[in-house]
Amino acid sequence: MKAREMEILARLVILISSKGAFSNKEKVKIVEFHLATESVMQAQINFRSHFKARTAPARNTILSLTKKFILEGTVDIEVH
């Protein structure tokens, strides 16, 4: 693959991975809400209320962020 093609591909990956992504502040709150309530549904309700959002994170998002926090101590997603 040519250098220009690699650059374009890298930019596309960044755009796709960041689309619809939550900020670190939002990720922390998602985990806080889930750990505090031990309920995915209540975490979604709290998220919508706290951020005045129309949508909430999906169940899988909440569970994966909480798992990542418990196992690794972070909610950051590493992009290589």
C-alpha positions in Angstrom: 0.0 0.0 0.0 1.3 3.4 -0.9 2.0 6.1 1.7 -0.9 8.3 0.6 -3.3 5.3 0.8 -2.0 4.5 4.3 -2.6 8.1 5.4 -6.1 8.1 4.0 -6.9 4.8 5.6 -5.6 6.0 9.0 -7.8 9.1 8.8 -10.8 7.0 8.0 -10.2 4.7 10.9 -10.0 7.6 13.2 -13.2 9.1 11.9 -15.0 5.9 12.1 -13.8 5.1 15.6 -14.6 8.6 16.9 -18.1 8.7 15.3 -20.7 8.5 18.1 -18.0 8.0 20.7 -18.3 9.3 24.2 -15.9 11.8 25.7 -13.7 10.6 28.6 -15.9 12.7 31.0 -19.0 10.9 29.7 -17.3 7.5 29.9 -16.3 8.1 33.6 -19.9 9.1 34.4 -21.3 6.0 32.6 -19.1 3.8 34.8 -19.9 5.8 38.0 -23.7 5.5 37.3 -23.4 1.8 36.6 -21.3 1.0 39.7 -23.5 3.1 41.9 -26.8 1.6 40.8 -25.7 -1.8 39.6 -28.3 -1.4 36.9 -27.7 -0.8 33.3 -31.2 0.7 32.8 -30.7 3.1 35.8 -27.3 4.1 34.5 -28.9 4.9 31.1 -31.6 7.0 32.9 -29.0 8.8 35.0 -26.8 9.5 31.9 -29.7 11.0 30.0 -30.7 13.1 32.9 -27.2 14.3 33.8 -26.1 15.2 30.3 -29.6 16.2 29.1 -29.2 13.8 26.3 -31.9 12.3 24.1 -30.0 9.0 23.8 -28.1 6.8 26.3 -25.2 4.5 25.9 -26.1 1.0 24.8 -26.1 -1.9 27.3 -22.9 -3.4 25.7 -21.2 0.0 25.9 -21.9 0.3 29.6 -20.9 -3.2 30.4 -17.6 -3.0 28.4 -16.6 0.3 29.9 -17.3 -1.0 33.4 -15.4 -4.2 32.7 -12.4 -2.2 31.3 -12.4 0.1 34.3 -12.5 -2.9 36.8 -9.8 -4.8 34.9 -7.5 -2.0 33.8 -8.4 1.0 35.9 -9.2 3.2 32.9 -12.0 4.0 30.5 -9.6 5.2 27.8 -9.7 3.3 24.5 -6.2 3.1 23.0 -5.9 3.8 19.3 -2.8 2.4 17.7 
